[in-house]
Amino acid sequence: MRPARSVASTLITVAPTGAESAKADVPALPTTPEELVETAVACERAGAALIHIHVRDREHRPTLDPVLLKEAVDGVREATDLVVQLSTGGAVTDPLDQRLTVLDADPDSCSLTCGTTNFGDGVFLNPWGFMVDLYRQAQEREVVPEFELFELGHVHALRRLIDECGLPYGGRVHVDFVTGVPGAMPGTPQALLAGVAMLPPEVTSWSATGIGRAHLPIVAAALSSGGHLRVGMEDNLMYARGRAVVHNSELVARAAELATLMQRPPMSTTEAREALAVKDRRTR
């Protein structure tokens, strides 16, 4: 396995909503524009530097409505200095052509999943042609992609993408291992570190996500191996055994505390923008 890179601080990403949990089942889930902005402000204060956004409609259902996507980007950008990242995955039922329109909302960053994967009872479809189209559109629009890796095979697909399309806008390559999804890579330190060992040399930073019970083991493994963290109610609804998450900022604050104990305190938003080579779209 390659040695961990020397990292002085930790990029904490918050994924506050996702597309899987229903508001009726999880009332604390931020699904309205007002709730999203309030969450973003609180999570920035707690130590997050990047927010990964899924949007819901007025009935709290997942949507890729361009007006609502733009409203979310503008609202968070006006209220915080967080790096604003939009999911291009949407829900597993969203058509590929509609997922490509997410970049019209002018985010700082976008997710780019490096392959198709089983996703619970569904299939998260990311065929090669779609991946290339999304990558090239992101390059043209100067949007920084975050390469999401659900499987070890996705690491190989990232290698192929870089070979075919070159480096992303800004020249940095940041990836996120999403572990613990039913049917995909298990949420274990062993699986995570196997993926890290396979990363192409062009990768400049990596983070990790542990779904559900994998949350804390993956946090610990990532921090001890030079990686960064993604936390939030998209991935984990339980703070501890028998105790539900009340607010996304709780998960961010705990991640920030653990990172600080490991002498890798949370990155500021300024440091995160520099590390990811994000284009500054702020107007205030």
C-alpha positions in Angstrom: 0.0 0.0 0.0 1.3 3.5 -0.8 2.3 5.6 2.2 -0.2 8.2 3.4 0.5 11.7 2.2 1.5 14.3 4.7 -1.7 16.3 5.4 -1.8 19.1 7.9 -5.6 19.6 8.0 -8.8 17.8 7.1 -11.4 18.7 4.5 -14.8 18.0 6.0 -17.7 17.6 3.6 -21.3 17.6 4.8 -23.9 15.7 2.8 -27.1 16.9 4.5 -30.0 15.4 2.6 -29.5 12.8 -0.1 -32.3 11.3 -2.1 -33.2 8.2 -0.2 -34.7 9.2 3.2 -38.3 10.5 3.3 -39.1 13.7 5.2 -42.1 12.0 6.8 -39.8 9.4 8.3 -36.9 11.8 9.2 -38.4 15.2 10.0 -34.9 16.6 10.9 -33.8 16.1 7.3 -33.3 19.5 5.6 -35.4 19.5 2.5 -36.7 23.1 2.0 -34.5 25.9 0.8 -34.7 27.6 4.2 -33.7 24.4 6.0 -30.8 23.9 3.6 -29.4 27.3 4.1 -29.8 27.1 7.9 -28.0 23.7 7.8 -25.2 25.1 5.6 -24.6 28.0 8.0 -24.5 25.8 11.1 -22.3 23.2 9.4 -19.8 25.8 8.2 -19.6 27.1 11.8 -19.1 23.5 13.0 -16.1 22.9 10.7 -17.4 21.9 7.2 -15.8 23.5 4.2 -17.8 21.8 1.4 -21.5 20.9 1.1 -22.8 18.2 -1.2 -26.3 19.0 -2.2 -29.3 17.0 -3.3 -32.5 19.1 -3.8 -36.1 18.3 -2.9 -39.3 19.8 -4.4 -42.1 21.4 -2.4 -43.5 18.0 -1.5 -40.0 17.0 -0.2 -39.4 14.6 -3.1 -36.0 14.3 -4.8 -35.8 16.5 -7.9 -33.4 17.8 -10.5 -35.6 20.8 -11.3 -33.2 23.5 -12.7 -35.0 26.4 -10.9 -34.7 24.6 -7.5 -31.1 23.6 -8.1 -30.1 27.2 -8.9 -32.1 28.4 -5.9 -30.1 26.0 -3.7 -26.7 27.0 -5.1 -27.5 30.7 -4.8 -28.9 30.5 -1.4 -26.0 28.6 0.1 -23.5 30.7 -1.7 -25.0 34.0 -0.5 -25.2 32.8 3.2 -21.8 30.9 3.5 -18.3 30.6 2.0 -18.7 26.8 1.6 -17.6 25.1 -1.6 -21.0 24.3 -3.2 -21.1 20.9 -4.8 -24.2 19.5 -6.5 -24.9 15.8 -6.9 -25.2 14.7 -10.5 -26.5 11.3 -9.2 -29.9 12.6 -8.1 -32.1 9.7 -7.4 -31.3 6.3 -8.9 -34.4 6.7 -11.1 -33.4 10.0 -12.7 -32.6 9.8 -16.5 -29.1 10.3 -17.6 -29.8 13.3 -19.8 -31.5 15.2 -17.0 -28.5 14.5 -14.7 -26.3 16.3 -17.1 -28.3 19.5 -16.7 -27.2 19.9 -13.1 -24.2 21.9 -14.2 -26.5 24.6 -15.5 -26.9 25.7 -11.9 -23.3 26.9 -11.9 -22.0 25.0 -8.8 -18.4 25.2 -7.7 -18.1 21.4 -7.8 -20.1 18.4 -8.9 -20.1 14.7 -8.1 -19.0 12.3 -10.8 -19.5 8.6 -10.0 -17.0 6.4 -11.8 -19.3 3.5 -12.8 -22.5 1.7 -12.3 -23.2 0.0 -9.0 -25.8 -1.9 -7.1 -27.6 0.5 -4.7 -29.8 -1.4 -2.3 -32.7 -2.8 -4.3 -31.9 -0.5 -7.2 -29.1 0.1 -9.7 -27.2 3.4 -9.8 -26.5 3.7 -13.5 -23.3 5.5 -14.7 -22.3 4.1 -18.1 -19.0 5.1 -19.7 -20.4 7.5 -22.2 -22.3 9.4 -19.5 -19.2 9.7 -17.4 -17.2 11.1 -20.3 -19.9 13.6 -21.2 -20.2 14.8 -17.6 -16.4 15.1 -17.2 -16.0 17.1 -20.4 -18.9 19.4 -19.6 -17.3 20.0 -16.2 -14.0 20.9 -17.8 -15.7 23.3 -20.2 -17.7 25.0 -17.5 -14.7 25.2 -15.1 -16.5 23.0 -12.5 -14.3 20.8 -10.2 -15.5 17.2 -10.1 -15.4 15.0 -7.1 -14.9 11.5 -8.3 -17.2 9.2 -6.3 -15.9 5.6 -5.9 -18.4 2.9 -4.8 -16.4 -0.1 -6.0 -12.8 -1.0 -6.5 -13.5 -1.2 -10.2 -14.4 2.5 -10.1 -10.8 3.3 -9.2 -9.7 1.7 -12.5 -12.4 3.6 -14.3 -11.0 6.8 -12.9 -7.6 5.9 -14.4 -9.3 5.4 -17.7 -11.1 8.8 -17.5 -7.9 10.7 -16.8 -6.2 8.9 -19.6 -9.0 9.8 -22.1 -10.0 13.2 -20.9 -7.0 14.6 -19.1 -7.0 16.4 -15.8 -10.1 18.2 -14.5 -10.4 22.0 -14.3 -7.9 23.3 -11.9 -5.6 20.3 -12.3 -6.4 18.7 -8.9 -8.0 15.2 -8.6 -10.2 14.7 -5.5 -12.0 11.5 -4.9 -14.5 10.2 -2.3 -14.8 6.6 -1.4 -18.5 5.8 -0.6 -18.5 2.7 1.4 -21.2 0.6 3.0 -23.9 1.0 0.4 -25.8 -2.4 0.2 -24.4 -4.2 -2.8 -21.3 -2.1 -3.2 -17.9 -1.8 -1.4 -18.2 -2.8 2.2 -17.7 -0.1 4.9 -14.5 -1.6 6.4 -11.1 -0.1 6.8 -9.7 -3.1 4.8 -11.8 -2.2 1.8 -11.1 1.5 2.0 -7.4 1.0 2.2 -7.5 -1.4 -0.7 -9.0 1.4 -2.8 -6.5 3.9 -1.5 -3.7 1.6 -2.6 -5.1 1.5 -6.1 -5.4 5.3 -6.6 -3.7 6.8 -9.7 -0.7 9.0 -8.9 -2.7 12.0 -10.3 -5.0 11.9 -7.3 -4.2 14.9 -5.0 -6.6 14.2 -2.2 -9.2 11.6 -1.1 -12.0 11.5 1.4 -14.2 8.7 2.6 -17.8 8.1 3.6 -19.2 5.3 5.7 -22.9 4.6 5.4 -24.8 3.9 8.5 -22.8 1.7 11.0 -19.7 2.1 8.9 -19.7 5.9 9.7 -17.2 5.9 12.6 -14.9 3.1 11.5 -14.4 4.8 8.2 -13.9 8.2 9.8 -11.1 6.7 12.0 -9.5 4.8 9.1 -9.5 7.9 6.8 -8.1 10.2 9.5 -5.3 7.7 10.3 -4.4 7.2 6.7 -4.2 10.8 5.4 -7.7 11.0 4.0 -10.5 13.5 4.5 -14.1 13.1 5.7 -17.6 13.2 4.4 -20.4 13.1 7.0 -24.1 14.0 7.0 -27.6 12.7 7.1 -27.5 11.6 3.5 -25.2 8.8 4.8 -26.0 8.3 8.4 -29.2 9.0 10.5 -27.9 7.7 13.8 -25.5 9.6 16.1 -25.1 6.6 18.4 -26.9 3.4 19.4 -30.5 4.4 20.2 -29.9 8.1 19.4 -30.9 9.7 16.1 -29.1 12.6 14.5 -30.9 15.8 15.4 -29.0 18.1 13.1 -26.3 17.7 10.5 -24.0 20.0 12.4 -23.7 17.3 15.2 -22.0 15.0 12.7 -19.8 17.8 11.4 -18.8 18.9 15.0 -17.9 15.3 15.9 -15.8 14.9 12.8 -14.1 18.2 13.5 -13.3 17.1 17.1 -11.9 13.8 16.0 -9.8 15.5 13.3 -8.5 18.0 15.8 -7.6 15.2 18.2 -5.6 13.6 15.4 -3.7 16.9 15.0 -5.4 17.5 11.6 -7.9 20.2 12.3 -10.6 21.1 9.9 -9.7 23.1 6.8 -11.1 26.5 6.4 -13.2 27.3 3.4 -10.3 29.3 2.0 -7.9 26.3 2.4 -10.4 24.0 0.8 -10.8 26.2 -2.2 -7.1 26.3 -2.6 -6.7 22.5 -2.2 -9.4 21.8 -4.7 -8.5 24.6 -7.1 -12.1 25.8 -7.1 -13.1 28.8 -9.3 -14.4 31.6 -7.1 -18.0 32.3 -8.2 -18.8 34.4 -5.1 -20.0 37.9 -5.8 -20.2 39.3 -2.3 
